Amino acid sequence: MGVYFYYFCVSLLAILGRREASSFQPTRPLFSLSSTAIAALSPRQLQFWEDVDEGIDDVAKYYETEDMVRVRDFCSRAKGELPLPEPLGEGHLPSEEHVDGLTARAFWDVAEDPDKFPWARKLEEHSKVIIEEFEEEVLVGQRQASGDGIFAGDSAWQSKVMGGGWSAVRLQRLGVWNVENCRMFPRTYNLLRELDIPFAVRGVCFARQAPGSGVAPHSDGRNFILTSHLGLRVPEGCWIKSGNEERTWEEGKLTTLDTSFEHSTGNPTDGERHVLIIDFWHPDLTEAERAGLEFVYDLRNKFESGRVPFRQPRGNKRKNGDEEEKGLAGLWMTLTGSK
C-alpha cells in the first residue's frame, strides 16, 4: 500500500527530470509538463520515451493487436500531453499513472466473482497453508529474536507515509521474486504460483501493523492495479478504509481495494496485525495492455540501473534492417523469448 509507487516516482524523476523527489506527495500530480518542457527534454530523456513508444509497438505486434490506445494515452499523460484524469468516486485520487476506462471501485469482493478472479476463492480455500507456514516461520522466529525479526521497512519516506508501525517481508518486488525470502516460505510461494494470479508490477509481501499504529490516508494514484490483503492474524478492532467505506480483515479471507482511492488503516489493539498483500492487474485490462504496462515499468528499471546504454534520439524514426532488433526497440521480443 503506497510503498512501490514511490520507487517508480523517484526513478522516473531522475530519468525525466520532472522535479525534486523530496517534494513528491502521493496525492499530488507527478508529471506536470507543458509541451515546451517536453520539447526541452535531454537526449537521455527523449531516448527513454522513444524506447517506450517502440516497445509498445513491439508488444502490439506480438499480440497481433492495434488496440493499445489506452496504454499510449497512459504514456502521453505521463509526459504531460493529456490532462489529469477526473476522480471517479468519493475519495478517488488518480494520478498521471492512469489508464482510461477502467472500473473504479474502492473495495472489490473478488472471491465472489470467479469469472474475473478465478484464483481468489481458491486462495481463500487454501489459506490455511499460508497461515500455518507464516506462524511457523515468522511468528516463532520473531519471538526468538529481538525487535521485529525479519520484518523491515523500506525508507524514511515509507515510514512517513505508512507510519513507523508498518513493516514487511517481501516475496516479490517489481516483478522479481526474492529467492531468499521465498525459500523461507516454500509452500506459500508454490501456492501463489500454482494459482496463476496475474501479479502486477508492485509486489507480494507479508505485512505487519504494530499495536497502536496505523497508515495515514494516502493514494497510490495507479488505477490499473488492485491490491488484495489475505488476513493472517487480525485482532478484533483493526480496520481499513478506502474511499468513504470502512471494513476490517478476516483471517483466511481476502480484502481487496483499489489504492488509487485514498485509503488508510488502523490497529488500535494490543496485538500485531498480519496480512499477505498481493498486487495484481485490474481485470478490465487486456493481456496486451498488461504486457505494455509491464514493459514500461521494466524499461524504467533498466534505465534506473544503468543497463540501457545511451544512444542519440532518433526523433521517433525506427531504423530498418537488422539494427532495429539490436536496440531497445526489440527489447519486448527479448523479454518474451520471441524472434
C-alpha positions in Angstrom: 0.0 0.0 0.0 1.9 3.1 -1.2 5.5 1.9 -1.0 6.1 0.6 -4.5 4.6 3.7 -6.1 7.4 5.8 -4.6 10.2 3.8 -6.2 8.7 4.3 -9.6 8.3 8.0 -9.0 11.8 8.6 -7.7 13.5 6.7 -10.6 11.3 8.4 -13.3 12.0 11.7 -11.7 15.7 11.0 -12.2 15.1 9.9 -15.8 12.7 12.5 -16.9 13.9 15.5 -14.8 10.4 16.4 -13.6 11.1 17.9 -10.1 12.9 17.1 -6.9 11.9 13.8 -5.4 11.8 15.3 -1.9 8.8 17.4 -3.0 6.7 14.5 -4.1 3.4 13.7 -2.4 1.5 10.6 -3.2 -1.7 12.5 -4.0 -0.1 15.3 -6.0 0.5 15.3 -9.8 3.8 13.8 -10.7 4.2 14.6 -14.4 3.1 18.2 -14.9 4.9 19.2 -18.1 3.9 21.5 -20.8 4.7 20.8 -24.4 7.5 23.3 -24.2 9.1 21.4 -21.3 8.7 18.1 -23.2 10.5 19.7 -26.2 13.3 20.6 -23.8 13.9 17.1 -22.6 17.5 15.9 -22.6 18.7 13.3 -25.2 18.6 10.6 -22.5 15.1 11.5 -21.6 14.0 11.5 -25.2 15.7 8.2 -25.6 13.5 6.7 -22.8 10.2 7.8 -24.3 11.3 6.7 -27.8 12.1 3.3 -26.4 8.8 3.2 -24.6 6.9 4.0 -27.8 8.9 1.5 -29.8 8.5 -1.2 -27.2 4.7 -0.7 -27.2 4.8 -1.1 -30.9 6.5 -4.5 -30.4 4.0 -5.6 -27.8 1.2 -4.7 -30.2 2.9 -6.7 -32.9 3.5 -9.7 -30.6 -0.2 -9.8 -29.6 -1.3 -9.0 -33.1 -3.5 -6.1 -31.9 -3.9 -2.5 -32.8 -5.8 -1.8 -29.6 -3.1 -0.2 -27.5 -4.7 3.2 -27.3 -5.2 3.2 -23.6 -1.5 2.4 -22.9 -0.4 5.0 -25.4 -2.7 7.5 -23.7 -1.1 6.4 -20.3 2.3 7.4 -21.7 1.0 10.7 -23.1 -0.5 11.6 -19.8 2.8 10.7 -18.0 4.5 13.1 -20.3 2.0 15.9 -19.6 0.4 15.8 -23.1 -3.0 14.9 -21.7 -4.8 16.4 -18.7 -5.0 14.7 -15.4 -7.9 12.2 -15.0 -11.0 13.2 -13.2 -11.9 11.4 -9.9 -14.4 8.6 -10.5 -15.9 8.5 -7.0 -15.7 9.9 -3.5 -12.1 9.7 -2.2 -10.7 8.8 -5.7 -7.4 10.4 -6.2 -5.9 9.3 -9.5 -2.6 10.4 -10.8 -0.8 10.7 -14.1 -0.3 6.9 -13.9 -3.8 6.3 -15.0 -5.5 4.0 -17.6 -8.8 5.3 -19.0 -12.0 3.3 -19.0 -11.3 1.0 -16.0 -14.0 0.3 -13.4 -13.4 2.4 -10.3 -14.5 0.8 -7.0 -13.0 1.4 -3.6 -13.4 -2.2 -2.5 -13.8 -5.3 -4.6 -15.3 -8.6 -3.5 -13.0 -10.8 -5.6 -13.9 -14.2 -4.1 -17.5 -13.6 -5.2 -16.6 -13.1 -8.8 -14.9 -16.3 -10.1 -15.2 -15.2 -13.7 -12.9 -12.2 -13.3 -10.9 -13.6 -10.4 -10.7 -17.4 -10.7 -7.8 -17.6 -8.3 -9.4 -15.7 -5.4 -11.7 -18.3 -3.9 -9.1 -21.0 -4.3 -6.6 -18.8 -2.4 -9.1 -18.5 0.5 -9.8 -22.2 0.4 -6.1 -22.9 0.8 -5.3 -20.0 3.1 -4.6 -22.4 6.0 -1.4 -23.4 4.2 -0.1 -19.8 4.2 -1.3 -19.1 7.8 0.4 -22.2 9.2 3.7 -21.5 7.4 3.6 -17.9 8.4 3.1 -18.9 12.0 6.0 -21.3 11.9 8.5 -19.2 10.0 7.7 -15.6 11.2 5.9 -15.5 14.5 8.0 -18.3 16.1 11.2 -16.7 14.8 10.1 -13.2 15.9 9.6 -14.4 19.4 13.1 -15.9 19.4 14.6 -12.7 18.1 14.6 -9.2 19.3 12.6 -6.4 17.7 10.6 -7.1 14.6 12.6 -10.2 13.5 12.7 -10.4 9.7 10.1 -7.6 9.1 11.7 -4.5 7.8 10.7 -1.0 6.5 11.9 0.5 3.2 12.8 4.1 3.7 12.3 7.3 5.7 9.6 8.2 3.1 7.8 4.9 3.6 7.8 5.4 7.4 6.4 8.9 6.9 3.5 7.7 4.7 2.9 4.2 6.0 3.8 5.0 9.6 6.6 3.6 11.7 4.4 0.6 12.8 4.2 -0.8 9.3 6.8 -3.3 8.1 7.0 -6.2 5.6 8.7 -9.4 4.5 8.8 -9.2 0.7 8.3 -12.2 -1.5 8.2 -10.3 -4.8 9.0 -6.8 -5.7 8.7 -5.0 -9.1 8.1 -8.3 -10.8 11.2 -10.1 -9.3 10.8 -12.9 -6.7 13.1 -12.6 -3.7 14.7 -16.0 -3.7 16.0 -15.9 -0.1 12.6 -15.0 1.3 10.7 -17.4 -0.9 12.9 -20.2 0.4 11.6 -19.4 3.9 8.0 -19.8 2.6 8.1 -22.5 0.0 4.5 -23.6 0.5 3.2 -20.1 0.2 5.4 -19.4 -2.9 4.3 -22.6 -4.6 0.6 -22.0 -3.9 0.8 -18.5 -5.2 2.5 -19.6 -8.4 0.1 -22.5 -8.9 -3.0 -20.3 -8.7 -1.9 -18.3 -11.8 -2.5 -14.9 -10.2 -2.0 -12.0 -12.6 0.7 -10.4 -10.5 1.3 -6.7 -11.3 4.5 -4.7 -11.1 4.4 -3.8 -7.4 4.8 -7.0 -5.5 3.8 -9.6 -2.9 4.6 -9.3 0.8 3.7 -10.2 4.3 2.8 -7.0 6.1 2.8 -6.3 9.8 1.0 -3.5 11.6 2.3 -2.9 15.1 -0.1 -2.4 18.1 -1.4 1.1 18.4 -0.3 2.2 14.9 -1.9 2.9 11.6 -1.3 4.1 8.0 -2.2 7.7 7.3 -4.7 8.4 4.5 -2.9 8.4 1.1 -3.4 7.4 -2.5 -1.1 5.4 -4.8 -2.6 7.0 -7.8 -2.5 3.9 -10.0 -5.9 2.7 -11.0 -4.7 -0.2 -13.1 -3.5 -2.3 -10.1 -5.8 -3.8 -7.4 -4.5 -4.9 -4.0 -5.7 -7.9 -2.0 -5.0 -8.5 1.7 -5.3 -12.0 2.9 -5.9 -11.9 6.7 -3.4 -14.0 8.7 -3.7 -12.7 12.2 -6.3 -9.9 12.8 -7.1 -8.7 16.3 -10.6 -7.5 16.8 -10.9 -3.8 16.3 -8.4 -3.4 13.3 -9.8 -1.5 10.4 -9.1 -0.4 6.8 -10.8 2.4 5.0 -10.9 3.0 1.2 -12.8 5.9 -0.2 -15.7 6.5 2.2 -16.1 2.9 3.2 -14.5 1.2 6.2 -14.0 -2.6 6.6 -11.9 -5.0 8.6 -9.9 -8.1 7.7 -10.9 -11.7 8.3 -8.4 -14.4 8.8 -8.3 -16.6 5.7 -10.3 -14.1 3.7 -9.4 -11.5 1.1 -10.0 -7.8 1.5 -9.4 -6.1 -1.9 -9.1 -2.4 -2.7 -8.2 0.0 -5.4 -5.4 2.0 -3.9 -6.0 4.9 -6.3 -8.7 5.8 -3.8 -7.5 7.4 -0.6 -7.0 4.7 1.9 -5.8 4.2 5.5 -5.6 1.6 8.2 -5.6 1.4 12.0 -4.6 -1.2 14.6 -5.8 0.3 18.0 -5.3 -3.1 19.7 -2.5 -4.6 21.9 -1.7 -7.3 19.3 0.0 -7.3 15.9 -2.0 -7.4 12.7 -0.6 -9.5 9.8 -1.8 -9.8 6.3 -0.4 -11.1 3.0 -0.5 -8.4 0.4 -0.9 -9.3 -3.3 -0.9 -6.7 -6.1 -2.5 -7.8 -9.4 -3.6 -6.3 -12.7 -7.1 -4.7 -13.0 -9.4 -7.2 -14.7 -10.6 -4.7 -17.3 -7.1 -4.6 -18.9 -6.4 -6.8 -21.9 -3.5 -9.2 -21.9 -1.7 -6.9 -24.4 -2.3 -3.9 -22.2 -0.9 -5.6 -19.2 2.2 -6.5 -21.2 2.5 -3.0 -22.4 2.4 -1.5 -18.9 4.8 -4.1 -17.6 7.2 -3.2 -20.4 7.1 0.5 -19.4 8.0 -0.3 -15.8 10.6 -2.9 -16.7 12.2 -0.4 -19.0 12.2 2.2 -16.2 14.1 -0.3 -14.0 16.6 -0.9 -16.7 17.2 2.8 -17.2 17.5 3.3 -13.4 20.0 0.6 -13.0 22.2 1.7 -16.0 21.5 -1.4 -18.0 20.4 0.7 -21.0 23.4 2.2 -23.0 23.0 5.7 -24.2 22.2 6.5 -27.8 21.3 9.7 -29.6 17.5 10.1 -30.0 16.2 9.1 -33.5 13.3 11.5 -33.5 10.9 8.5 -33.2 12.1 7.2 -36.6 12.9 3.5 -36.3 15.8 2.1 -38.2 15.3 -0.6 -40.8 17.1 -3.9 -41.1 18.9 -5.9 -38.5 19.9 -2.8 -36.5 16.3 -2.4 -35.3 16.3 -5.6 -33.3 19.7 -4.8 -31.6 18.4 -1.9 -29.6 15.7 -1.4 -27.1 13.1 -1.3 -29.9 13.3 -5.1 -29.8 13.5 -5.4 -26.0 10.0 -6.8 -25.7 10.9 -9.6 -28.1 13.9 -10.3 -26.0 11.9 -10.4 -22.7 9.3 -12.8 -24.2 11.9 -15.0 -25.9 10.4 -14.2 -29.3 12.4 -13.7 -32.5 
